[in-house]
């Protein structure tokens, strides 16, 4: 199952969408919508995450040590904000999720998402890229309560020139940790706010879910 967000409207079909900010600046952290909700780190007994190279696989415990269920794509509304740099500095994208009201029971996001670059648009064939999992300050299991709970992760890459010079992806597919076969797909390269100029076999550095608001 894939959940797609097109523009500002959620359609449960095959993927999830993005929104963003102007290129050249750091991505802005979005705030979760709704009220009467809370996002908070949960204690986990797992040791420090190690940096790995290769294809990412969702990791982390099913519940972050709380007994809560893992979050699924249908629980969340998503936003993806990118900032491309053409001066040698890394480009970056902030993928943030906010818990919606489809299921009001708490859920946990714990570990690395699985990332795939898609050709064309949502539902397209996979474009080969290298995924490197990296640690970051703020990475921790996140318990999303009720409606409006919030979590995020960052992706960084080296921009491939002003026009890419290659066939670039049309969408990004995100599988949540421990979420089974549910994917969130967001379109990319449809405007300055979601520009992601990468080519085949380029590297994406992916952080775990966590609290990156500070």
Secondary structure, 3 states (H helix, E strand, C coil): CEEEEECCEEECCECCCCCCCCCCCCCCCCCCCCCCCEEEECCCCCCCCCCEECCCCCCCCCCCCCCCEECCHHHEEEEEEEECCCCCCCEEEEEEEEECCCCCCCEEECCCCEEEEECCCCCCCEECCEEEECCCCCECCEEEECCCCEEEEEEEECCCCCCCCCCCCCEEEEECCCCCCCEEEEECCCCHHHCCCCCCCCEEEECCCECCCC
